[in-house]
Amino acid sequence: MMHKKPDKEGLEGSSLAERLERLYQMAEHYNEVDDKEINPSVDSLAAVSQRYQSPELIAKGGMKRVYKVYDARAKRSLALAMLRDDVAEDLRDPFIHEAWLAAQLDHPNIMTVHDVGVKAMDQPYFTMDLKKGASLRELIEKLHAGHHKLEAQYPLETLLQIFLKICDAIAYAHSVNILHLDLKPANIQVGEYGQVLVYDWGLGRVLAGEDPQELDRMLFNPKLLGLTNVFGQFKGTPGYMAPEQWKEEGVIDERTDVYGLGAILYSLLTYLRPLSGSVDEVAKKTLAGEIVSPIMRSPERNIPIGLSAVVMKALRVDAAHRYASIDALRLEVERYLMGLATEAEKAGAWKQLTLFYRRNRRFCLTLLSSGFLFLIGATVAFWNVSEARRTAVSTLDLYEAGQSELEKMSYANTESIVKLAHRYHFQSDHNRAEATLLTALKKDPSNQLLLRELGVHYFILQRFDEAISYLERGIHRNDLICQLCMDLVLIKGKRDYLNVDQMVTLVRSLGSSKPLALRLVLHDQKHRFDLIERASIVEAYLRLINPAWQEGWFEYDGQSSSLRVGGAGLERLATEQSILIGLHPRTLDLSGSDVKDLWLEIHTAVEYLDIRGVPMDSLWALHRFVHLKELVITPNQFSDEHLALLPDRILVKEREL
């Protein structure tokens, strides 16, 4: 019996029996339906013969041409970079190496590379995000021209927030042993809504890390990335190049990028290049350090003394006198934004008092109304603190000059030596911590505390065989750390570090030694570049320091840099130092947790914070979150008086939990 092919619309308005009959007919004729009707998207994707279509030239310069193209497979617009026609063939490899290097960097403020390939005639290409907005160079030029609307849109604080995001990107690149070496406003993209992207890694270089050959074997020979510009004789952009980049034997390291960032900050403050003139003139001035300070260059702009001092320190000719890391430079700018004196300006007691008054105006007025004696007491106390600080700085300078604090102690106080080593650990200066302990042990080879501390030091570095050699020499051969080292030597094998599952297990086993677990995790973050792996270890540590946190949640998205963590029993996010900073969270959702304060998280780059239902009594710590833009709370969670004290840049939203 012949059946009419069923119509799905015929099912509407029919009786149950009729609909069942028609469904039966549809099932019988299912094989007659064309596959294209079932999965039209699959057929459409399979039909794409040319992935990148409708090229439109949008930029040309250096050795590249950049086109806007339509990705017919992903249904989106991208930027496609290719070599210029007049570029020599032997520069095709470096072009590909640039793409490979940039593809290793996964950070919200670094341009994403999506695809690398070769077209006809062996012409290499790579695709990346299509830039939206203007370059920082274009923005600065418009500000210099007196564009009033932009001046209102980009006050100094906003420009400094842009600078901090650039610092975040370069600090991340340095954490994976990659230098940029061509930092300048033209290589920074600024969007209308605060997006900041660093791009053009064509001069990038891989640093020799703890395993300097690994990335080299996977990708490329870093020496190829040290080539000169295609159409010039120098490695970078005059005016933004560090002195060592002009020298054939110049030592290139993280401080070279510190110089580039200092030059960018100079331009943000003055709206001018640090140096002008011919290439030879700029080279001569760079090598001689003949840079006019921002305050002297643009006196009409009322540039803060503290920021001008920061710039000039970052632009020192001798790299040893610059900031040692991007984090140190970033911290200086954050200090300014928080109303504190920068280290570079070497502020006296009066300047410190003035800044203290600006930060705490209401408190100071209340104090003044209580009597003049209070002011005298506060002045004396502040002077003492300033003197103590100068003494501490002087002591550290003596150490770096060779007159170490160990000599001052005369090795009489072993506990002080151990505390000094701990301080270096938290500063990630493991070499100095090791040198301190080894020097002390030479004076007292049988000192049990020093033997154990050296064992713990190598345990933190995951050099378990070396840890055992010190632990077994003392009375600690049977304690937990020594036993763990004996097991971990076999587990780790010839690898440099434990894998993520082994690290999670190790952190959980350190329940009786939470400070040691913290030092272990902080060091592990320095070499573990996979953010998802980092997150698993951070979760294990948080559960270690919050034993009552049993049913809580921990959700991390590395792509969006968001972290949602909460639940009953989660009272602390850190003990002595933040570990969340290693996840680079931009969004932090703590709703439903029992976290009481956030003082240890003030250096994270959190932009969106949700604290609904969190039992925090004060919002004062949020003043120190210099990136924070939006705060979510429950209705009536905080009084209007509390909320009125927050900086104007923070948008407060109320929403039910």
Buried (B, 14 or more C-beta within 10 A) or exposed (E): EEEEEBEEEBBEEEEEEEBEBBEEBBEEEEEEEEEEEEEEEEEEEEEEEEBBEEEEEBEEEBBBBBBBBBBBEEEEEBBBBBBBEEBEEEBBBBBBBBBBBBBBBBBBBBBBBBBBBEEEEEBBBBBBBBBEBBBBBBBBBBBEEEBEEBEEEBEBEEBBBBBBBBBBBBBBBBBBBBBBBBBBBBBBBBEEEBBBBBBBBBBBBBBEBEBEEEBBEEBBEBEBBBBEBBEEEBBBBBBBBBBBBBEEEBEBBBBBBBBBBBBBBBBBBBBBBBBEEEEEEBBBBBEEEEBBBBBEBBEEBEBBBBBBBBBBBBBBBEBEEBBBBBBBBBBBBBBBBBBBBBBBBEBEBEBBBEBBBEEEEEEBEEBEEEEEEBBEEBEEEBBEEBEEEEEEEEEEEBBEEEEBBBEEBEBEEBEBBBEBBBEBBEEBBBEBBBBBBEBBBEEBEEBEBBBBBBBBBBBBBBBBEBBBBBBBBBEBEEBBBBEBBBEBBEBBEEEEBBEBEBBBEBBEBBEEBBEBBBBBBBBBBEBBBEBEBBBBBBBBBBBBBBEEBEEBBBEBBBEEBBBBBBBEBBBBBBBEEBBBBBBBBBBBBBBBBBBEBBEBBBBBBBBBBBBBBBEBEEBBBBBBBBBBBBBBBBEEBBEEEBBEEBEEBBEEEBEEE
